[in-house]
Amino acid sequence: MNFQLFGNSKAPTILLIPGLGVSYEIFLPLIRLTEDRFRIIAAEVDGFTLGQHTRFTSVDDQAAQVIDYVKANYDGHLDCAYGLSLGGKILSRIMERNEIVIDHAIMDAAPLLPLPNWLVHPLRYYQAANVWTCYHWTGFWKFVFHSHYFDVLLDECRKTWPWGGKQAVLDGYQSVYTNKLERISGADIHFWYGTKEAFAAKPQVKHLLTICPNAHVQIFPRMNHGQLLVDHPEKVAKRITDITDNKKRSMTLRITPEYITTLKPNEIFVFGSNLAGMHGGGAARMAHRLFGAEMGVGVGRTGQCYAIPTMQGGIDTIRPYVDEFIEYAKQHPELLFRVTRVGCGIAGFTNEAIAPLFKDACEMENVSLPNGWREINEAV
């Protein structure tokens, strides 16, 4: 493994680890945007180096090489680390070993769970064939897809294939598909993924939250695997800067957990209800059983809860009740309102339909919203 250095040697350190089949150069647009603020360490994963024949060993060996390098050159401490796909897997193993300190860790669509044994070999050969095709038919696929995102990925495959070839891809996927993250250590852990890869990412998120309930999950609408980095490096740069500067910590912390079983004394559980106040299912049932929501009250505050009716008709019938809630929250800055995915369960609405109703709450310090709702509003 090689390490390419950029930026100010006296600035905060950030480690960048690329995914399988791509080189560190996929980070160059991001590096150009951040090198004035950070000492950037861009890792070249074995098997996907440029100008040098190397062979991928294992996720554990790649993690060990990073750990040894950081210990030798940065006293075992990094301010931030960002791993894309396979890079996120390597980063998760670094944190699992817990031999160096990483203040902020970002895993972008990292595969944290193994696949069934019967699927490992067929899928790794299928993936190797995909990369081979990208290398040999680069021009054809560029013509077919005609997008910046795919152009970048195709160019990366073309650059790395001559130095690691089929064997690097096979060995890489063998290690990725057969390793499970058992535990993780870190003060500030983030997991990112796009809605176009949600089918594969959601099980990883569920597992991560099981072993690290305080992890921060962010979902990016209409983004595919690695697409946020490729198409919007400026957004990645801003998020990394915000995370490391702590300027937007309160924003990051104001994400409602997917599963709430306890509340602090100043927290209010905001849930979707019906006008009759019959709290028989979903979040409403939890509100009644755990947090004091009163039966027969379908609107407003009871116990440690706030009810927003969502079952009476279309979106326009919900909007006035959301506006009423936002006004109530403004009048009670001493409380933290935990907004759940109101209307997205039994009522049957989508996140994309409900989230814009809460646009005026996105910047409120005392309102937490579900993962992805702020991003939906940013895209509107």
N, C-alpha and C positions, 0 to 999 in steps of 0.2 A: 504494500500500500504506500502510495506517495501522497504528499501534502503540499498543495500550492498555497502560497501566502499572498494576501492583498491587504491594502489599507494601512492605517496608522498602527505601528507596533506598540504604542502606548495606550491605545484605545481599548474599550471592552472587547472581549474575545467572542467570536461566534464561529461555530463549526458547522459546515455544510456537507452533508453526505448524500450523494446522488443515488438514483434508483438503478435497477437492473437493466442492462443494455444501453445505458447512457453514460456520458462522461461528466466530469466536473464542469465542463463548459456549458452545460445546461443552466448553470447558475450565473453565467457572466452578466446577463442583464440585471439580475438582482445585485450582483457584486458592484456593478457600476453605480447603482443607486445607494449603496450603503457603505462603500469603502471609506468615505470621509468620516464616518461615525464609529467604525468597528475595525478591529484586527480580524480579518477573515481568514479562516483555515478551510480550504476546500479539499476534501479527501478524494483521492482517486482509488476507487475500490478495485481490488485485484480481479483480473479478468476483463476489466473495462477501462484500462489505462490507455493513454495515447502515446504512440511511438515506442512502446515497450511491450514485449510478449510476457504476459503474466497469466496465472491460473487462479480462478476463484477457489478458495479453500472451504470456508464455512462462515456462517454468520458469527459464530462464537470467535473464530480466529480474527475476523475483521474487527470485531469489537475489542478484542485484546490488543490489536495493533494500535487502535485509537487511544485506548487507555494508557498504553505504554508511552505513546507520543505526548499525550497531555501531561502525564506525570513528569516526563523528562524536560518538557519545554515550557509548561505553564503551571508548574507546582500543583498539578492535579486539580485545576479549577478552570471551568469555562463559564462565561456569563450567559451564553445561550448556545443551543444546538438545534439544528433543523435537519430532519431526515426525510427524504422523499421516497415513498414506497419501500424498496429494499433498504434504502438508507434509514428509513424510520424503523424498520425491523432491527437493523444493527444498533440504532440508537436505543431502542427498547432493551436490547441485551446489555448495552453499556450500563443503563440505569438498573437493570436487574442485578448485575454484578456489584454495583454500589462501591466502586473503588476510586472514583473521582467525583467531584462535586460539580453539578450542572444547575445553575440557578433557574434557568428557564429552558424547558425541552418541548420541541414541537415535532410531533410525528404526523406527517402528511400522508394519509391513506396507507398506513403501515399494516402489513398482514401480521397479526399477533397470534393467530390460531393455526394449527396444522390442518391439513386436509385428510380425509379418509385414506388409508393406505392404498386401497385399490385404485384411487384416482391420481395418486402422485405421479407415477411413471407415465401414464398416457398424457397427462396435462403438461408435464415438463417437456416431452417431445413435441407436443403441439405448440408450446410457446417457442421452442427452439426453431421450429419450422416457420413460425410467424416472423421471428427476427431475421432468419435467413432470407425470407421473402422481402422484408423491408430493405435489406442490404442490396439484394440483387435486382429488385424491381423498384428502386427508389423513385425514378422518374414516372413510372406508371402509376404508382399509388399517389404521388403528388397530383397527378392529373385527375385521378378519381376523387380524392378528398378535397383538394383545393382549399386548404385552410392553414392558417399560421400554426395552429396547435399540432396538426399532423405533420406539417413540413418540418418543424423542429424535431419531432420524435424520429422521423425518417432520417434526417441528417445525423442525428446522434447514433442511430443504429449503423449507419454507413461508416461513421468515424471509428466506432469501437469494435465492430465485428472482425476486422483484420488482425486484431491484437489478442483477442480471446476466443473468438469463433464460437462454434456450436458447443464446445465443451464447457466454456464459461457460463453459457446460458443454462445448460443442463445441470451443472453443479450448483449454480445459483438458485435455481428453482427447487432442486432437491433439498437444499438447506432451508429455504424459505417455507416450503410446504410441509416440513417434518418437525418444526420446532414450535413449542408453545411457550408463551410468556407466562411464567408462574407467579412472579411478584415484580414490583417496580418501586424504586425509591427516587424521590425528587420533590423539591419544594413547590414547583409550579409546572405541571404537566399539561400539555395541550394535544388534542387530536383533531385534525382537520380532514374533511372529505367533502366531495361534491355530490349533488343530488343524482347525477347520472351514474354514480358508482355506489349508490346507497345499498343495493342488494348485497354487495360484497362487504361493504364497510360496516353496516349495522351490527353484524355479529362480533366484529372486532371491538366496536364501541361498547357493546353490552359486556364483553369480557373485561375490558379495561376498567369500566366503572365498577365491576364486581371486586376487582383487586385494588382499585384506587378510586374510591367514591368522589374524591375531590378533584379529579381530572376535569379539565375544561374542554368541552366538545363544541366545535364550530362547523356548521354546515353551510356550503356555498351553493346557492341556486344555479342551476344550468351548467355546472362545472363537471368535467370528466376527470379521469385519473391524471393528476399532475397538471391539469389545465390552468389552475389559478396561477401557478408559478410561471408557466410558459406564456400565457396570454396577458396576465396582469401582474408582472413582477413588482410594479409600483405599489399594488395593494399588499403583497407579501412584505415588501420593505416597510411599509407603514405599520403593519401589524407587529412585525418584529420590533420595530422602534418603540411602538407604544408599550409592548410587553416589557421590554428591557428598561425603558425609562420610567415605568410605573405611572405614566401620565393617565393611562386609561385602565388602571387596575380595577377601579370601581366598576367600569363597564364590563370587564371580563367576569368579575364576581357577580354581576347582576344578570346571571343566566339561571333560570329556574331549573333545578335538578329534575330529571325525568321521574324519579320516584321520591316522594316526600312522605316520611312516616313520623317526623317530629318537627316542631316549630319552636323557635326562640320566642320569649315573651312579647317581643315587638314585631313579630312576623304575622302576616295575614295570608291565608290560603285563598286564592281567587280561582273560582271554578265555574264551569258551565252548568246551568240549572234549567228548570222549566218554571213557568209562571206560577204553577200550583205549589211549587216547593216540595215536590215528591222526590226526595233524594235517594232513589233506589238503586242506581247503578253508576259505574265509572268513578270519576273524581268526586261527583256529588255524594256518592255513598261513603267515600273516604272522609269527605268534609263533615258529614253527619256523625260518623262513627268515631273519628279521631279528633276533630277540631271544633266541635260544638255547633255546627250548622243546624238551625232549627227546622224541623219539618213544618211545612205550610208556609214558609217564607222563601219565595223564589227570587227576590231582588234585594241586593244590598247586604249590609253587615249583620251577622249574628255570630256569637262566639268569636273564634279566631278565623273567621271566614268572611268572604265577600262573594255573593252569588250574582252571576250575570246570566240572564235567561237567553237560551239559544235555540229552543225547540218550537218557537211559535210561528216560524215562517222563514223568509229569505234573509239575506245579509242586511238589507235595509231595516229590518225589524230589530236587528241586534245592535246596530250602530248607536241608537240613543242611549242604550244601557251601558255601552262601553264608554261613551262620552261622559255619562253620569259617574261611572267608576273613576275615570281619569280626574275629573274635578274633585271627587272625594279624596283621591290620593294626594292631590295638590294641597288640600286643606289639612292633611295629616302627614307632614314630613317626618314626624317622629316614628312612623311605622314603615316597615318594609313589606311591600305587597308582592307575594309570590304568584305570578300569573301562570296558570297551567294552560294546556292546549285547549282552551275553552272552545266548544263547538266542533272540535275535530275528532270526537269519539262517536258517541251515540247519535249526536245531531247530524253527523255525516259531512261536514264542511272540510275543505282542505286547508292546510296551513297557509297557502298562497291567497286563499279567500279571506281568512280571518285576520292574519297578521297586519294588513294595511289599516284595519280598524284601530290598531294600537300605535299608529305612527307617532302620534303626539306624546306617547309615553316612552318612546325610545331613548330620549335624552334625560328622562327623570331619574334622579339619583335613588329614589325610594321605590322603584318598580323594577322587578326582575321579570324577564320575558323568556319563553322557551327558546332552546337552541335553534338558530336559523331565522327567527322572526325579524331581528334587526337587519340581517343580510337581505331578507326579502324586501324590506322597506327601502334599503339602500338601492336596490335594483329597480324599484318602481319609478 
